[in-house]
Amino acid sequence: MNWDDMRVFLAVARAEGLTGAAKALRMDPATVGRRVRRLEEATGVRLFARSPQGYALTNEGERLLAEGMQAEQAMARAVEQVQGEAGRLTGTIRIGAPDGAANFLLPQVCAAICDENPGLDVQIVALPRIFNLSRREADMAVTVSPPSGGRLLVQKMTGYHLHLAASREYLESHPPITCLDDLKHHRLIGYIPDMIFDKELDYLKEMQAEKVALSSNSFAVQFSFVRQGAGVAIVHDFAIPSAGGQVRRILADQLSLKRSFHLVRHADDARLERLNRFADQLVHRLRREVARLEALVCPPEATGESHAGAAHPVRA
């Protein structure tokens, strides 16, 4: 079996179909299908179970996947040795991340890394779910809860803070919010309950609420609701500066949450110096960016306003 055939097999296994694999390989789907059939004929075993839903690995395919990934790692290490480890980062690195980090942190962080490494291409995949690093859906993933199983490298990147927030427009046109109990008289924004993929993103108990009126599986959509004056939500402090002063924290002395971002990689990647160097830069720069953005969120004392806005519509 040559390496080119293995590349095709790995792409189909990860995409679970011909179309996705063809896009990744920049080939025609029909060509990918012929290559898979040729590989099965050469090995004498069926590697995929075909169905209308896609291509699922058979037991033999699962075994070949493990061997193929080891070969892929060996190829990557060989390329690193040839190119030299002291030079700039090159090639493509894909990062999976929840959309809060993907929208408000990773763009500027990754752009800065690419500025220093012109030959580097970074792909940010923003999806509200856990990434499967074993199938190489991404080279690394940013998560809120650290994974508890699997052959993974887990590194804490940074902590971050969340508070209730609303737009100035909303606060000026609705009754004051002086305590958490007042939230029952306001429209709440949050996650779709049955689509919360990480328990750390379930804020209903902290809000002392049973449900939200406006919901999305995307934090970016929730924050857009807030910016449009649609209601009150728990938001990341690091996202607030992007609203240009139009979104304010409220009840910061009564409800303050802290979560953490973790960088997760496959254990086999520990020997890839290129990914190690990128991970080090990513962690350092993201930690610094969170600190910078959170420092821009002025505390209520700095504006002469009450945390609870007791005298008039809430300020933060």
Stockholm file with secondary structure:
# STOCKHOLM 1.0

chainA/1-316         MNWDDMRVFLAVARAEGLTGAAKALRMDPATVGRRVRRLEEATGVRLFARSPQGYALTNEGERLLAEGMQAEQAMARAVEQVQGEAGRLTGTIRIGAPDGAANFLLPQVCAAICDENPGLDVQIVALPRIFNLSRREADMAVTVSPPSGGRLLVQKMTGYHLHLAASREYLESHPPITCLDDLKHHRLIGYIPDMIFDKELDYLKEMQAEKVALSSNSFAVQFSFVRQGAGVAIVHDFAIPSAGGQVRRILADQLSLKRSFHLVRHADDARLERLNRFADQLVHRLRREVARLEALVCPPEATGESHAGAAHPVRA
#=GR chainA/1-316 SS CCHHHHHHHHHHHHHTSHHHHHHHHTSCHHHHHHHHHHHHHHHTSCCEEEETTEEEECHHHHHHHHHHHHHHHHHHHHHHHHHCSSSCCCEEEEEEECHHHHHHTHHHHHHHHHHHCTTEEEEEEECSSCCCTTTTSCSEEEESSCCCSSSEEEEEEEEEEEEEEEEHHHHHHSCCCCSGGGGGGSCEEECCGGGCCSGGGCCTTTTTCSCCSEECSCHHHHHHHHHTTCCEEEEEGGGGGGGTTCEEEESTTTCEEEEEEEEEEEGGGGGCHHHHHHHHHHHHHHHHHHHHHHHTSCCHHHHTCCSSCCSSSCCC
#=GC SS_cons         CCHHHHHHHHHHHHHTSHHHHHHHHTSCHHHHHHHHHHHHHHHTSCCEEEETTEEEECHHHHHHHHHHHHHHHHHHHHHHHHHCSSSCCCEEEEEEECHHHHHHTHHHHHHHHHHHCTTEEEEEEECSSCCCTTTTSCSEEEESSCCCSSSEEEEEEEEEEEEEEEEHHHHHHSCCCCSGGGGGGSCEEECCGGGCCSGGGCCTTTTTCSCCSEECSCHHHHHHHHHTTCCEEEEEGGGGGGGTTCEEEESTTTCEEEEEEEEEEEGGGGGCHHHHHHHHHHHHHHHHHHHHHHHTSCCHHHHTCCSSCCSSSCCC
//
